[in-house]
């Protein structure tokens, strides 16, 4: 029976809910966000119920080097040496911010809830001395894997090829990306693919500022992702604050498909305050479209008062 398109939900889906990552898998939406002390996941068959779903701890770590400030978890269903598994990537440290590094856990199978076991630290620099956060995986159309993260020097975007879901190989490369007048950071990269192109969407500006926003780089799928020249900068930000809708600092996003595969959706965090603050970042979701040039058209972030129609095919 087709879904009733009159079913709606209201944002936020999680509050607080910075750095969200949302997947639809086997009839369920699964959502994680930064929680600092552990990685918690909630799930439901629709977004209106996801909003009030219970948070389940899927990973907690007492190892001092990776037990604090656990940020920006992301989970991917990937083929690896152990078969098809969910891999959970996250950032953590032992307290000082500059000690953040990237880590990955492996599930025993194809349940996003795990259980997970610690697998490895990602070697984002040869000497393990450089800050690294917000790691994501690009699954290339040819099946190869690439890891993109925000790191030092410069709090910029870096990329490396992967031997497998927990090991990087070869030299890392810096991908230059515009801050559109903000010089602080480039972070939260995530890949979107369509019609032979890879869109690398990233966040720019300090996430505490109301001008935190999304920028975009574009590469042909036939090009080498490790070559910085493969990436072309989209000239303008693609998702920004909307004072009229009371939305500030929209960024650090992910993409997902509707259950029937016909719609594209963006999930992101944003605030209702125009003040410089890291508080109040909540998880929101909305549908987006594509323009005549084949580029994603995210539109404006909707207000929290908006009744948003559930994704197509949601029961």
C-alpha positions in Angstrom: 0.0 0.0 0.0 1.5 3.4 -0.9 2.4 5.7 2.0 0.0 8.4 2.9 1.6 11.6 1.7 -0.3 13.7 4.2 1.8 12.2 7.0 4.2 14.9 8.4 6.9 15.5 11.0 8.4 18.6 12.6 12.0 19.3 13.1 14.1 19.0 15.2 14.6 15.2 15.0 17.1 15.3 17.9 17.8 18.2 20.3 20.6 18.6 21.1 21.8 17.0 18.0 25.0 18.4 16.4 26.8 16.7 13.6 24.0 14.3 12.6 24.3 11.2 10.4 21.1 9.5 9.2 20.7 6.3 7.2 17.6 4.4 6.0 18.1 0.6 6.2 15.7 -2.4 6.0 12.6 -0.3 6.9 14.2 1.8 9.6 15.8 5.2 10.0 18.9 5.2 12.1 20.3 8.5 13.5 23.5 9.3 15.4 24.8 12.7 16.5 27.6 14.1 18.7 27.1 13.0 22.3 30.6 13.5 23.7 30.8 10.6 26.2 29.4 7.8 24.0 27.9 7.1 20.6 24.2 6.7 20.8 21.9 5.7 18.0 18.1 5.9 17.7 15.9 4.3 15.2 12.2 4.3 14.0 10.2 3.4 10.9 9.4 7.1 10.2 10.8 10.5 11.0 7.9 11.6 13.2 8.6 8.7 15.6 12.4 9.1 15.2 12.1 12.4 16.9 11.0 10.8 20.2 12.8 7.5 19.9 15.1 6.1 22.6 18.8 6.6 22.3 20.8 3.4 22.5 24.5 3.3 23.4 26.2 1.5 20.5 29.8 2.4 21.5 31.5 3.4 24.7 35.2 3.4 25.3 37.3 3.6 28.5 40.6 3.6 26.7 42.0 7.0 27.8 43.3 8.1 24.4 39.8 7.8 22.8 37.4 8.1 25.6 36.5 11.9 25.6 34.9 14.4 23.3 33.5 11.7 20.9 32.3 13.7 17.9 30.7 13.3 14.6 30.0 9.6 14.3 29.2 8.2 10.9 28.3 4.6 9.9 28.7 2.8 6.6 27.8 -0.6 5.3 31.0 -1.6 3.5 32.5 -4.7 1.9 35.8 -5.6 3.6 38.1 -8.5 4.3 35.6 -9.8 6.9 32.6 -9.6 4.5 29.9 -7.0 4.5 29.8 -5.1 7.8 28.7 -1.8 9.3 31.7 0.4 10.2 31.4 3.2 12.7 33.8 6.1 12.3 34.2 8.7 15.0 36.5 11.4 16.4 37.7 11.3 20.0 40.6 12.3 22.3 41.9 12.1 25.8 40.8 15.6 26.7 42.8 18.3 24.9 41.2 19.3 21.7 44.4 19.1 19.6 44.6 15.4 20.5 41.6 14.5 18.5 42.1 11.6 16.1 40.0 9.3 13.9 38.9 5.8 15.0 36.7 3.0 13.5 34.7 0.2 15.0 33.4 -2.9 13.1 30.0 -4.5 13.6 29.6 -8.3 13.6 27.2 -8.1 10.7 24.6 -6.0 8.9 22.7 -4.6 12.0 23.5 -0.8 12.3 23.0 -1.2 16.1 26.0 -3.6 16.2 27.4 -4.9 18.5 30.6 -3.1 17.6 34.2 -3.9 18.4 37.1 -1.5 18.2 39.0 -2.0 15.0 41.7 0.7 14.5 42.9 4.3 14.6 43.0 5.7 11.2 46.6 6.8 10.3 45.7 10.3 9.0 49.4 11.3 9.2 52.5 9.2 9.3 53.7 10.3 12.7 50.3 10.5 14.5 50.9 14.1 15.5 48.2 16.0 13.6 44.6 16.9 14.7 42.0 14.9 12.7 38.2 15.0 12.9 35.0 14.5 10.9 36.1 11.6 8.8 33.9 10.2 6.0 34.2 7.5 3.4 33.7 8.0 -0.4 32.7 4.7 -2.0 33.9 5.3 -5.6 31.8 3.9 -8.5 34.7 1.4 -9.2 34.4 0.0 -5.6 37.5 1.6 -4.2 37.3 3.5 -0.9 38.6 7.0 0.0 38.7 8.7 3.4 38.2 12.4 3.7 38.6 14.4 7.0 39.2 17.8 8.5 42.7 18.1 9.9 45.8 20.1 10.5 47.7 22.0 9.2 45.0 24.6 8.8 41.8 22.7 9.8 41.3 22.0 6.1 40.1 19.0 4.1 42.4 16.0 3.4 41.9 12.8 1.4 43.6 9.5 1.4 42.9 6.2 -0.4 41.9 3.2 1.7 43.3 -0.4 1.6 40.2 -1.5 3.5 37.6 0.1 5.8 40.1 0.6 8.6 43.5 1.3 6.9 44.6 4.2 4.8 47.3 3.9 2.1 49.6 6.2 0.2 50.1 9.9 0.6 47.3 12.1 1.9 46.4 15.2 -0.2 45.0 18.6 0.7 41.8 19.6 -1.1 41.5 23.3 -1.3 38.0 24.6 -0.4 36.6 28.1 -0.2 35.4 29.5 3.1 33.4 32.3 1.4 34.9 34.9 3.6 35.3 32.7 6.7 38.8 31.7 7.3 38.5 29.4 10.4 37.7 25.9 9.2 36.7 23.5 6.5 35.1 20.4 8.1 32.3 17.9 8.0 32.9 16.6 4.5 30.3 14.2 3.0 30.0 12.8 -0.5 26.9 12.8 -2.8 27.0 11.0 -6.1 24.9 11.3 -9.2 25.2 11.0 -13.0 29.0 10.4 -13.1 29.9 13.2 -10.7 31.0 13.3 -7.0 29.8 16.2 -5.0 31.9 16.8 -1.8 29.8 19.0 0.4 31.6 20.5 3.4 31.0 23.0 6.2 32.8 26.3 6.4 33.2 28.9 9.2 33.2 28.4 12.9 30.3 26.2 13.9 29.5 28.5 16.8 28.8 31.4 14.4 25.4 32.0 12.7 27.2 32.0 9.4 28.3 28.4 9.5 27.3 27.2 6.0 27.8 24.5 3.4 30.1 24.7 0.4 30.6 22.2 -2.4 33.4 20.8 -4.5 32.7 18.8 -7.7 34.7 16.0 -9.4 34.1 13.7 -12.3 33.8 10.1 -11.2 36.4 9.3 -13.9 39.0 11.6 -12.3 41.5 10.6 -9.6 40.0 11.8 -6.2 43.5 12.0 -4.7 44.5 14.6 -7.3 43.5 18.0 -5.9 43.1 19.3 -9.4 40.2 16.9 -9.9 38.0 19.0 -7.5 36.3 22.1 -8.8 35.0 24.7 -6.4 31.3 25.7 -6.7 31.5 29.5 -6.6 28.8 30.1 -4.0 27.7 28.5 -0.7 25.0 25.9 -1.3 23.1 26.1 2.1 23.2 29.1 4.4 21.4 30.8 7.3 17.8 32.0 6.8 17.0 34.8 9.2 13.4 34.9 8.0 12.9 31.2 9.1 14.9 31.6 12.3 17.6 29.2 11.2 21.3 30.0 11.9 24.5 28.1 11.3 23.1 25.2 9.1 25.8 22.7 8.4 27.6 19.4 9.1 25.2 17.4 7.1 24.5 14.0 5.5 22.3 12.8 2.7 19.7 10.0 2.5 17.2 8.6 0.1 13.4 8.2 0.8 12.3 4.6 1.4 11.1 4.2 -2.2 14.3 5.7 -3.6 12.6 8.5 -5.4 13.5 11.5 -3.2 16.8 13.0 -2.0 17.0 14.4 1.6 19.5 16.4 3.6 20.0 16.0 7.3 22.0 18.8 9.1 22.3 20.7 12.3 21.3 24.3 12.9 20.4 26.7 15.7 17.6 29.2 16.5 20.0 31.7 17.9 22.0 34.3 15.9 24.5 34.5 18.8 28.0 33.1 18.7 27.4 29.8 20.6 27.9 26.1 20.3 24.8 25.4 22.3 21.4 24.8 20.7 22.5 22.8 17.6 19.7 20.4 16.7 19.2 17.8 14.0 16.8 18.8 11.1 15.9 17.1 7.8 14.3 18.3 4.6 13.9 17.2 1.0 16.1 18.7 -1.8 16.0 18.7 -5.6 18.3 19.0 -8.6 18.7 21.9 -11.0 18.9 21.9 -14.8 22.7 21.7 -14.5 22.5 18.5 -12.6 23.6 20.1 -9.3 21.9 19.7 -6.0 19.5 22.5 -5.1 19.1 22.5 -1.3 17.0 25.6 -1.1 16.5 27.4 2.3 16.5 25.7 5.7 12.9 25.4 6.9 11.7 26.9 10.1 10.9 24.6 13.1 7.2 25.6 12.7 7.1 23.9 9.3 5.1 20.6 8.9 7.4 18.6 6.7 5.9 15.8 4.6 7.4 12.4 5.4 9.8 11.0 2.8 8.0 9.1 0.0 7.4 5.5 0.8 7.5 5.9 4.5 4.8 3.8 6.3 
